[in-house]
Amino acid sequence: MAHRLKKEENYSYIEAGEGTPIVVLHGLMGGLSNFDAVIEFFSKKGYQVIIPELPIYTMSLLKTNVKSFAKYLNDFITYKGFKDVILLGNSLGGHIGLYHTKLYPEHVKAIIITGSSGLYESAMGSGYTKRSDYEVIKKKAQDVFYDPAVATKDIVDEVYETVNDRNKLIKTLAIAKSAIRHNMAKDLPKMEIPTLIIWGKNDKVTPPEVAEEFHSLIPDSELYWIDKCGHAAMMEHPSEFNKIMASWLEKKKL
C-alpha cells in the first residue's frame, strides 16, 4: 500500500489530500488497497480521501452488524471533526454507508455506491462449506471479477485465510445475516441525498437488476454502468470509475 496506515485512539485509517472529505468504506473481504486508484486520483483533485479500517472482525459478536458499523463510522467522522462528508462504499461498505446516511443524514452530503449490499444478500457469506479446498475458494474469489486474473494470489490467499479462521468465519456469517435483516428497500425512498450508483454490467455477486432497484428506490440517484466489469469496479476499471465519479461530483458541485 502506497499510503501509511495511521493508528489513533480506536481507529486505523489512511488519508491523503486536502479539501472536501471523501470517506471510503471497504467491503467484507476487501482491503484498503482496493481503493488505491481512488485515493491517488481524488487526493490530487481537491479532496481529502480517508479510508478507515472497519472493525469487521474485531467487534464483539453481538455488535457484528450493519447498524453497529454505521455507528462506528459516525464516531469516526465525529472524531475527525468532519461536518459534511461524501461517502463511497463497495459491497458491504456501500450498505454501511447507506445505513449511516439513514441514521445520520445531517453528516452526509452525497453517497456513491458500487456493488452494494442492502437489497440483495444471497451472495454474502454463502458457499463456504468447502472452505478448506483452496481451489473452491480461488474460484469464488475469481467470480467477484469479470476478468479472473484480477484475483491475484495475494487476494485468494487472503480470502482463504479469512474463511479458514473460525472467528472470522463466524463474524462473516453474522454480517451476512445482519445484511439480510437490515434490508433497506423501505428506507431508500425517504433518502433525499444525491446518490451515484456505479455498477459492473457483469457483477455476479450483486447482479445488474440490484443496481436498477437501487436507482428506482433512491429519489436523487444516477446510475452508470461499466462494461466487462464485475463486483469491484474501482479495482477492475479504475480509470473509468474515477472518470464517472469525478464528472458526477463536478456536475453536482460537490
N, C-alpha and C positions, 0 to 999 in steps of 0.2 A: 504494500500500500504506500502510495507516494506521500500521504499525509500522516503526521504523528497523532497517535491516539492520546487525547488529554484525559486525565483522571482527576476529577474534582468532586468533593462531597460523595454523593452516591451515584455519580454519573461518569460514564466514559463516552467520549464523543470525538469526532474530528470536525474541524471547521476551517474554512478558507474564505477570503474575500471580505469586502465591507459593503454595507448597504442594506437593502430590504432582506430580512431573513427568510430563507427557504429551508424549512426543516424536513429532512428526508427520512422516511420510515421504511426500513428493510422488511423483507418477508420472513417467513418461518425458518427457512434454511438458507436465507440469503445473507451473504456477508456485506459489510460496509463497502468493500471494494467493488461490489456490483455497480456502484454509482460513481466510479472514478471519472468517467467521461462527463457526467453531470457536474461534479464538483469542479473539474478543470475548466469547463466551458463557462458556467454561470458565475464562478468566483471572479472572473475577469470582466463580467458584464454589469457590475454594479449591484451584485447580490452577495450576501453573506450566507454561504451554504453550510449547514450544520447537520451532521448525521449522528444522532445518539445511538448507542448500542442499547437495544431494547432488552429488558430483563426477562427474556422468554424462558430461559432455563434456570433462573436464579430466584424468581418469585416463589413463595410458598405455593403448594398445590392449590390451596383454597383461592389464591389470588391469581392463578394462572388462567386468566380470561380476558376477553377483549376490553371489558369495562375497566379493569384494573390497569391495563396497559394504557388506555386512554387517559386515565387519571395520572399515571406516571408521566406521560407526555406533557400534561398540563403543568405538573410540578416542575418539569424540566424547563418549559417555556417561561414559567414564573421565575425560576432560579436564574435564567439567563437575562431576565429583565425585558423580554420582548413584549410588545403590545399587539402588533398586527403581524401575523406570520402567513406565509404561503406554505401549505403542507403538500408534500409529494410522497405518495406511497405506492409500493408494489406489493401485490398479493395480500398477505395478512396486514402489511403496513398500510395499504390503502384502506382496509377495513378499520384499523385503529384510527387512522386519520378521519374517516367519516364519522366514527363513533365519538371521537373527540369533538368534532365540529357540532354534532348533535348536543353534546353536554356543555360545551364552552364556545358558542358561536361568536361571542364578542372578541375572542382572541384570534380568529381566523379570517383573513380577507380573501383567500382563494384556496382551492384544493385541486390537486392533479392526481388522478388515479390511473394505474396501469395494471391489468391482470388482477384486479382487486377481488378479494372475497367480500362477503356481506350479503350476497343474494344467492349464491350457488356454491355449496361447500363440499360436494361429493368427492372432490379430488384431494381434499386436505386430510392428511393423516391416515389415508386408507392404503391398503395393499402392502403392509409391512410384515405380513405373516411369514414371508420368506426372507426376512431381513438379514439373515446370516449369509445368504447367497449373494456374493459380490456382483455377479453378472445381472441378477434381477434388479439390484439397486442401481447399477450402471444404466440399465435400460430405462428405469424410472427417471433418473437424472437427465438422460438424453431426451426423453419425451417432453421435458419442460421447454425445449428449444425446437425451432424449425430445423436448424442445422445441428445435428447431434455432436458435431466437432466442437461446438461451444462448451459442451460439458467436458471440460478438461479433467485429467486425472485428479488434480487437486480438488475440484468440485465434487467429483464422485467419491473420493476418499472422505471428504468432509461429511457428506450425506450418510455414507456407510458408517462412519464413526458415530454420528448423531443417533441413527436408528438402532445401533447396537449398544448404546449406552442406556441402561434400563431407566435411569432417572430422566434422561432427555426424551426417551420414547414415551414414558408416562405423561410428561408435560406436553409433548406433541399431540397426543391423543386427547388430552384435556382441552388444549387450544382448539382442536378440530370440533369437539363437542360444543365448546363455547361459541365458536363462529356460527354454528347452526342455531344456537339459542339466541344469538344477537343478530338475527336476520333484520335487515334494515329497510325492507320493502315499504313498511308503513311510515318510516321516518323521512325517507328521501324527498317525498313531495313537499315537505314543510321546510326543506333546506333551501334558502334563497341565495346561497353563496355561489359566486362564479366557479364553475367546475369544468375542468378539462379532462376528457377521457381519451387516453391514447391506448390503442389495443392492437395486439398482433392478430392478423387475419387467420393465422394457423394455430392459435392458442388451444391446446388440448386440455389444459388444466381448468381454465375458466373460458369456455368457448365463446365465439363471437356474439351469440344471442344474449349472453350475460351483459356485454357492453351495450347492446341495443336496449336492454331492460334498464340499465343504469341511466342511459340517455333519456329514455321515455319518462323515468320517475323523477329525475332531478330537474327542476324548472329551468335554471340558468346554466345549462350544460352544453358543451360542444364535443362531438365525437370525431376522432381522427383514427384512421386505420393505417397500419404498417404491414405491407405485403411480405410474404415469405418470412414470417416472424411468429415466434411462439409466445411464451408466458412472461418473458423478461425483456421487453422491447428496448429498455435503456442499455442492456448488455449486448443484444443481438444486432441492433441498428442504432448505435449511439448518436451518430451524426444526424440521422433523420429525426430521432426522438428529440434531440436538443433543438433542432430547427423548428419543429412543430411547437414545442414548449415556448421557445423564445418569441416566435411570431404571435402566439396567443397572449403572452404576457404583455407584449408591446401593444397589441390591439386593445387589451383590457386596461391599458395604462397602469399596470401593476409594477 
